[in-house]
């Protein structure tokens, strides 16, 4: 591809098509956001910012709870996505609608930039294959994690790649550093890409360009670390230990529901349980591989494999040389989260990079062996398969994780009315409660931790959603499972009050339900 020109008109066409697909996805998922979605956490953080209470939260984790009182400092997220939500809220677009709008724009930008990146690295045909593979990927348009910050961060990261791999001057390095810094303020794990970005910037002996990128990136990121050190006492932007999630010692999210107990750090856990960690890494790496095959789709993967096999053996792997930095970055992302936490949403940064690599592998053979009609038919089949997969997953997500009706919030608010606004509501859906009730909420403590939480913090009640049993079963908390299955009272608590759909509400000692008082 001529370095002086890129088919911008074609890129805009792909971006517009991606915006249409993302809009249809948003319309299908907007009313089906599950109560456990992080979008509710972002929403209430945005509201806190919009009303001048700073980057604070009405929801926190047990490990951060300590003796703080709400609103709590946010120690587990980067600030930019909440700030974008706050800006849209002030413009009259409240969450989560604002976040879905950001998702639509981000998906359009991502697909357009992916087309340009693959075109620059190989050809317009490769750009079209990459864009077609990504446009309806259920990993990018994820019905289980809709409207989250991974997508805009991935779109910005593609801008970094395009500037670093195509640009040759200091200006492109500085622009890439600004975009990389913005991606970091959206998602802290984008830091994993920085060594590969520096390598890409400095490749070909352009060491000054690599140094400029690294220096400006550090300048952009340093103020937030200084602010964290001054406000919360630690310069770590993401605090906590996700490595403990879904382990034999802490099944499910039980480590995040434990209060008042010493929890091992990442290094301590790795040193004391090396074999368990190795097994987890291998298991999650294989799981991520399966997720990627599903997210990329059989046609895109098949085209890439066929493209490699149809090449001359001595040139087969050399053809992927332009995509080597992309493949290294994707491998780092997958390896890091195989150690930390298994969730398909953490594959979002890797998906467009792998789409570009598959497209580079497939494009020459497609041009060589297929006529125009066959190429059109293959593209149509690829888009149809991706669209059908996305439609199925969207419907399946709504069935497996149904939304909570807002009537729950009305019922709970009526029954806890009169309790101090600073009192915590313990619940299996704290993000949803914090947004809909505008009250402090804490993820339901393990059965053995409830009394410790109550001893340190005033409590407004315990709300168990209709799906609370499944959550506690996954976390291995048999005490809560038994309480829910048998409808048992909790010692020294009033209730349970049975709400709509089988939800339960327990009220603190000596606090009678308003309905009963009448």
Secondary structure, 3 states (H helix, E strand, C coil): CCCCCCCHHHHHHHHHHHHHHHHHHHHHHHHHCCCCCCHHHHHHHHHHHHCCCCCEECEECHHHHCCCCCCEECCCCCCHHHHHHHHHHHCCCCCCHHHHHHHHHHHHHHHHHHHHHHHHHCCHHHHHHHHHHHCCCCCCCCCCCCCCHHHHHHHHHHHHHHHHHHCCCHHHHHHHHHHHHHHHHHCHHHHHHHHHHHHHHHHHHCHHHHHHHHHHHHHHHHHHHHHHHHHHCCCCCCCCCHHHCCCCCCCCCHHHHCCCCCCCCHHHHHHHCHHHHHHHHHHHHHHHHHHHHHHHCHHHHHHHHHHHHCCCHHHCCHHHHHHHHHHHHHHHHHHHHHHHCCCHHHHHHHHHHHHHHHHHHHHHHHHHHCCHHHHHHHHHHHHHHHHHHHHHHHHHHHHHCCCCCCHHHHHHHHHCCCCCCCCEEEECCHHHHHHHHCCCEEECCCHHHHHHHHHHCCEEEEEECCCHHHHHHHCCCHHHHHHHHHCCCCCCCEEEEECHHHCEEEECCCCCCHHHHC
